[in-house]
Amino acid sequence: MHSKPTKPSLPPHTAEENIAYTRQMLGELRAVADNEGAEMLRYFIEMAYVEAGDILAGLRPLSLRGRRDPATGMPLKPAGKVKF
């Protein structure tokens, strides 16, 4: 009988290492989108790249949960025709 070899488990990574890796991959994806002329996609990838850099630099928190501004209490109108 042949048993499947198990992959060695990787050591756990810190949040900083994971964000740095994500930023690196976003940089590569940004280049691909740019080469293909996908301007909107490139823009969104760029925004994520900048966000990751800000997190690594300590300019932004990792998460915004619980830190958002409270809702204004404005009622939402159903989508449809807008009257001016």
Secondary structure by P-SEA (a helix, b strand, c coil): ccccccccccccccaaaaaaaaaaaaaaaaaaaaaacaaaaaaaaaaaaaaaaaaaaccccccccccccccccccccccccccc
